[in-house]
Amino acid sequence: MTDTLTSTPQAVSAPGSSRRPHLVSGPATGMLLAALAVALVAGLVAGISIGSVNLPLGQVWGVVWAHLTGRGAQADPLLSQVVWEIRTPRALLAALAGAALSVAGVALQALVRNPLADPYVLGVSSAASLGAVLVPALGGTALAGLTGALGVTGAAFAAAMLSALLVYVLAQRAGRLLDSWLVLTGVAIGYLCTAATTFVQLQLNPTELQGMMFWLMGSVAGAAWTDLGVPALLIVSCMAWLSLQARALNALLAGEEAAIAIGVPVATLRIGLLVIGSLLTATVVSVVGGIGFIGLMIPHMVRFVVGADHRRVLPVSLLSGALFLVLVDLAARTADRPNELPVGIFTTGLGVPFFLWLLRRRASGGADAA
């Protein structure tokens, strides 16, 4: 995998150079975005209505409308709690997490100029997992006050950002951020954090271990309204910056030299991509745990449909990732009712065959992945 990720910049073609034409032209992208938005709303409604106990759409809409407008008949308190306090924030958090991971995938694939990269290649996810398991493990030590103040979410986020900073420092040579060193350093730190996480888990009691394992495999269960603000703000901010840099990202795909020749500040751009990819990934992992392969699958499939132009790839990836994880979470809740499965099982089950297919396409000289 590492050899593939550290291949030459030519592994990703410049926009429009793929040997296989994309399926949706530029003018039709607006229609695709509208269709994805409608599908996302429908998916959110389904995510609120369907669960261990299915709820009629009319009652669901009545509760949502009453809370949004302050009007309408007062619903049954239990029904209102299930719809508004449990299922609605859960569905919205799934959408935000899927969108964030997809956008992070676009940013990091542009950073290393390879469509086989994903948000977890830099070791950020493994570091976040380590930070999370340290909270219960250090409960009886001198560091208990610090970890208790941070909480699981805060500790996971702090560890993830420290990992990203370490990768950035170690991946530089003569003041330049090298693709190969970035990937190799991220993989090494990821393995180190995984080993440390395994060691810490051995120190937990069975009750703590069971809950932590479910969190580490990814789940939006237990989502609350307070979990939505930071991911939403980050997604809006990062999307705004990336959209302004879309033309520069297109130029970067052709290689650093070509981008520099047309005036793109490559060093600054690459630092920005690393920061955005790490921030989005760390935020998602710190809130919902480890959900893999979304940042790999969604951007690649989007490029196959709309081409490599980031002016189209970014918004389509945002909506596609949001819709994908909403549907995956719905499957995780209903596949073995009344039991619930971690969403990471489903994303990995879909992502591993997809990744192997990508490798096979590249090895057989198929159409460009971009």
PEVENDA-V958832 format. One record per run of one state. SS is the DSSP state (hx for helix, st for strand, lp for the rest). FROM is the first residue (numbers start at 0). TO is the last residue. If there is no record, write none. Layout:
# PEVENDA-V958832
((SS:FROM:TO) (SS:FROM:TO))
This chain:
# PEVENDA-V958832
((lp:0:0) (hx:1:4) (lp:5:7) (hx:8:10) (lp:11:27) (hx:28:48) (lp:49:55) (hx:56:68) (lp:69:75) (hx:76:111) (lp:112:122) (hx:123:136) (lp:137:142) (hx:143:169) (lp:170:170) (st:171:172) (lp:173:174) (st:175:176) (lp:177:177) (hx:178:200) (lp:201:204) (hx:205:215) (lp:216:223) (hx:224:243) (lp:244:244) (hx:245:252) (lp:253:254) (hx:255:260) (lp:261:264) (hx:265:287) (lp:288:292) (hx:293:305) (lp:306:308) (hx:309:333) (lp:334:341) (hx:342:362) (lp:363:369))
